[in-house]
Amino acid sequence: MKAREVKRAKLVARYAEKRAALKKIIASSNDPAEAYEAARKLQAIPKNANPIRLHNRCKITGRPKGYMRQFGLSRIQFREMASQGLIPGVKKASW
């Protein structure tokens, strides 16, 4: 995994509770001033603390596209490893 992805994951974990609390205040607040203040505090949190900015990557190559969640691999690495028999229970389809 790329170093910046690891850094983002740590930031997301560190600010998760604070983000959730501020978002709850914004959503449920009847006082506009309180909601505004919570929104300002939310904006002060680093952008990389937002979980949307995380991107799944292949464990072997770090490729961000064509990621298969079930295996944690990109489609290319999955195909290579499956054809070599390195992934248990996976075989080529035939019918």
ABEGO torsion letter per residue (X at the ends): XBAAAAAAAAAAAAAAAAAAAAAAAAAABABAAAAAAAAAAAAABBAAABAAABBBBBAAAGBABGBBAAAGBBAAAAAAAAAAGABBGBBBBBX
